[in-house]
Amino acid sequence: MHTSKKPIGFWSAVSMGIGAMVGAGIFALLGEASAISGSAVYISFIIGGIIALFSGYSLGKLGARYPSSGGIIEYLSQSYGIGFFTGTMGIMLYFSAIVSLSLIAKAFGNYAATFLPGNEVSQIWHHFFSTGIIVLFVFINLKGAKDVAVWERITVGIKFTVLAALSIVGIIFINPALLSPAYYPPGNDIFFSLAITFFAFEGFRVITNTAEDMPNPSKTLPRAMMTAILLVMVLYVAIAFAVFGNLPVDKVIAAKDFALAEAALPIFGQVGFTVVAITALIATASAINANLYAVTNVTYQLAKDGELPAQFGKPIAHSREGLIISGILIIILSLLFNLSEIAAIGSISILFVHTVTHIGHLRIISKTGGSVILVFIAAMLSFIAMILALIYVSKNSDSIVYILVGFILVASITEILLQQIAKREIKPRIV
């Protein structure tokens, strides 16, 4: 009787993982990634998917042993104990969530601007739409949480169906010459594009947050994680083939802010462009709504546990002040940085946290029953991908490196202040 009350089964968890991954990442980042790796971007998606699979295995084992809505921060607490390091990682995770939301807002603004008349749309309109959608959903969330499960399932179904149809028809009409290896960039660039493409898989970790609501998380969670990542990897590779098999690389790069919609033009005409653009708006809007609600709940928990200032947990309307603070930070990031910069910052931050989490997993692997070899590979792949991403961004933008260092410093200083001044500490759940 007890298990029947837990609502998240295998396919529900898979659906949540797909919904989190197939969002702004693929709608916004395909064009950005192609600017680095050209028509070979599908190879980058395969590599990113493999890294995600190994990370998914490690996180799945951790989630099965420590079922908690806290997800990664719970695993860090169990691996490293309470203290400065785990607190800093918790704040880094929050920063990563804010970066992810700013990318989604940026993607919404870019696709919304395609509906405006004229070929040259002022950048102000992009900022207006990306800021407006965040403000809108902050106000909606202030009115209180509603059951959005049905809405989320519908939007996942819409975007997956549209993207699958685009992929299938695109592959049918493919021009093999456009995918010739003769047009591939140097091999290094394909690996460097991981700085962008891995971010399109980043959402798989949300499945770990469903463990408490699973009837049998020890079996269901790892299987759901692997299935969701595999399905999304196949979809991403199919999309890459469809896009670059119908459009030259220079056209994809020229339309990089709305590359998927542009790819629908030669296949479906203007109607296809419009359908994909509308799908992008629906997908990004629903992702913003769901992620804002999730971030607010996470920051409330982090504030209670002493990992963020208590201000984040104070009530306001039918929500918490963390919602307002997060909304302001998201808007600032979306205004200051372009998509490739946001994606690079997000990818490197997430890969860093994943590396630390997998290394921590090795310390407690006797408790999780995981494979030492597979978890070690997960840690190494995440670390190597992070280094490649760092090398790429350091060559192209010194400011991103400084921002990343700034993120770590701010997280560290915040944790020091919380521990020394407020006399607060992280309180891991005993499992």
ChimeraX attribute file (.defattr): number of C-alpha atoms within 10 A of each C-alpha:
attribute: neighborCount
match mode: 1-to-1
recipient: residues
	/A:1	5
	/A:2	6
	/A:3	10
	/A:4	10
	/A:5	10
	/A:6	14
	/A:7	14
	/A:8	22
	/A:9	20
	/A:10	20
	/A:11	14
	/A:12	16
	/A:13	28
	/A:14	24
	/A:15	20
	/A:16	23
	/A:17	26
	/A:18	26
	/A:19	25
	/A:20	25
	/A:21	24
	/A:22	26
	/A:23	28
	/A:24	27
	/A:25	25
	/A:26	24
	/A:27	28
	/A:28	28
	/A:29	25
	/A:30	29
	/A:31	27
	/A:32	25
	/A:33	29
	/A:34	27
	/A:35	20
	/A:36	23
	/A:37	26
	/A:38	26
	/A:39	28
	/A:40	26
	/A:41	29
	/A:42	25
	/A:43	17
	/A:44	24
	/A:45	29
	/A:46	19
	/A:47	20
	/A:48	26
	/A:49	26
	/A:50	18
	/A:51	22
	/A:52	28
	/A:53	22
	/A:54	22
	/A:55	28
	/A:56	30
	/A:57	21
	/A:58	29
	/A:59	29
	/A:60	29
	/A:61	25
	/A:62	31
	/A:63	30
	/A:64	22
	/A:65	18
	/A:66	25
	/A:67	24
	/A:68	21
	/A:69	20
	/A:70	22
	/A:71	21
	/A:72	24
	/A:73	22
	/A:74	22
	/A:75	26
	/A:76	25
	/A:77	23
	/A:78	21
	/A:79	20
	/A:80	18
	/A:81	16
	/A:82	15
	/A:83	17
	/A:84	20
	/A:85	16
	/A:86	24
	/A:87	30
	/A:88	22
	/A:89	25
	/A:90	25
	/A:91	23
	/A:92	22
	/A:93	20
	/A:94	20
	/A:95	23
	/A:96	21
	/A:97	22
	/A:98	24
	/A:99	23
	/A:100	27
	/A:101	30
	/A:102	30
	/A:103	29
	/A:104	32
	/A:105	30
	/A:106	31
	/A:107	30
	/A:108	33
	/A:109	26
	/A:110	25
	/A:111	27
	/A:112	20
	/A:113	24
	/A:114	19
	/A:115	12
	/A:116	12
	/A:117	8
	/A:118	8
	/A:119	7
	/A:120	9
	/A:121	13
	/A:122	11
	/A:123	11
	/A:124	12
	/A:125	15
	/A:126	23
	/A:127	20
	/A:128	14
	/A:129	20
	/A:130	27
	/A:131	23
	/A:132	16
	/A:133	20
	/A:134	25
	/A:135	16
	/A:136	12
	/A:137	20
	/A:138	21
	/A:139	14
	/A:140	15
	/A:141	22
	/A:142	18
	/A:143	13
	/A:144	12
	/A:145	12
	/A:146	9
	/A:147	7
	/A:148	12
	/A:149	10
	/A:150	9
	/A:151	11
	/A:152	19
	/A:153	14
	/A:154	12
	/A:155	19
	/A:156	22
	/A:157	14
	/A:158	16
	/A:159	21
	/A:160	20
	/A:161	13
	/A:162	15
	/A:163	20
	/A:164	16
	/A:165	13
	/A:166	24
	/A:167	21
	/A:168	16
	/A:169	14
	/A:170	25
	/A:171	20
	/A:172	12
	/A:173	13
	/A:174	19
	/A:175	17
	/A:176	12
	/A:177	13
	/A:178	18
	/A:179	22
	/A:180	12
	/A:181	10
	/A:182	8
	/A:183	15
	/A:184	15
	/A:185	15
	/A:186	12
	/A:187	10
	/A:188	12
	/A:189	21
	/A:190	24
	/A:191	22
	/A:192	23
	/A:193	28
	/A:194	29
	/A:195	31
	/A:196	29
	/A:197	30
	/A:198	31
	/A:199	25
	/A:200	28
	/A:201	28
	/A:202	23
	/A:203	22
	/A:204	28
	/A:205	22
	/A:206	22
	/A:207	28
	/A:208	29
	/A:209	17
	/A:210	23
	/A:211	28
	/A:212	19
	/A:213	18
	/A:214	23
	/A:215	19
	/A:216	16
	/A:217	25
	/A:218	19
	/A:219	14
	/A:220	20
	/A:221	32
	/A:222	22
	/A:223	18
	/A:224	26
	/A:225	28
	/A:226	20
	/A:227	21
	/A:228	25
	/A:229	24
	/A:230	18
	/A:231	13
	/A:232	22
	/A:233	25
	/A:234	15
	/A:235	20
	/A:236	26
	/A:237	19
	/A:238	19
	/A:239	25
	/A:240	24
	/A:241	24
	/A:242	26
	/A:243	31
	/A:244	27
	/A:245	23
	/A:246	23
	/A:247	22
	/A:248	18
	/A:249	22
	/A:250	14
	/A:251	14
	/A:252	25
	/A:253	19
	/A:254	14
	/A:255	16
	/A:256	23
	/A:257	25
	/A:258	28
	/A:259	27
	/A:260	27
	/A:261	26
	/A:262	24
	/A:263	27
	/A:264	26
	/A:265	17
	/A:266	15
	/A:267	21
	/A:268	15
	/A:269	12
	/A:270	14
	/A:271	13
	/A:272	19
	/A:273	22
	/A:274	19
	/A:275	15
	/A:276	26
	/A:277	26
	/A:278	18
	/A:279	23
	/A:280	28
	/A:281	24
	/A:282	18
	/A:283	25
	/A:284	29
	/A:285	23
	/A:286	21
	/A:287	24
	/A:288	25
	/A:289	20
	/A:290	18
	/A:291	18
	/A:292	25
	/A:293	21
	/A:294	15
	/A:295	18
	/A:296	23
	/A:297	20
	/A:298	20
	/A:299	26
	/A:300	26
	/A:301	18
	/A:302	24
	/A:303	20
	/A:304	20
	/A:305	17
	/A:306	20
	/A:307	29
	/A:308	26
	/A:309	21
	/A:310	20
	/A:311	15
	/A:312	23
	/A:313	22
	/A:314	14
	/A:315	14
	/A:316	13
	/A:317	11
	/A:318	12
	/A:319	22
	/A:320	21
	/A:321	21
	/A:322	26
	/A:323	26
	/A:324	20
	/A:325	13
	/A:326	23
	/A:327	21
	/A:328	16
	/A:329	15
	/A:330	26
	/A:331	22
	/A:332	13
	/A:333	19
	/A:334	26
	/A:335	17
	/A:336	10
	/A:337	16
	/A:338	13
	/A:339	22
	/A:340	19
	/A:341	20
	/A:342	24
	/A:343	27
	/A:344	27
	/A:345	27
	/A:346	28
	/A:347	28
	/A:348	28
	/A:349	23
	/A:350	22
	/A:351	27
	/A:352	20
	/A:353	22
	/A:354	25
	/A:355	24
	/A:356	18
	/A:357	26
	/A:358	27
	/A:359	21
	/A:360	19
	/A:361	27
	/A:362	20
	/A:363	13
	/A:364	16
	/A:365	19
	/A:366	11
	/A:367	13
	/A:368	18
	/A:369	12
	/A:370	20
	/A:371	15
	/A:372	15
	/A:373	10
	/A:374	15
	/A:375	26
	/A:376	19
	/A:377	17
	/A:378	26
	/A:379	26
	/A:380	17
	/A:381	22
	/A:382	26
	/A:383	19
	/A:384	14
	/A:385	25
	/A:386	25
	/A:387	17
	/A:388	19
	/A:389	23
	/A:390	21
	/A:391	14
	/A:392	20
	/A:393	21
	/A:394	14
	/A:395	9
	/A:396	12
	/A:397	11
	/A:398	10
	/A:399	12
	/A:400	18
	/A:401	19
	/A:402	11
	/A:403	12
	/A:404	17
	/A:405	12
	/A:406	12
	/A:407	18
	/A:408	17
	/A:409	14
	/A:410	16
	/A:411	23
	/A:412	19
	/A:413	14
	/A:414	19
	/A:415	29
	/A:416	20
	/A:417	13
	/A:418	21
	/A:419	18
	/A:420	11
	/A:421	9
	/A:422	13
	/A:423	10
	/A:424	21
	/A:425	20
	/A:426	24
	/A:427	17
	/A:428	17
	/A:429	12
	/A:430	8
	/A:431	8
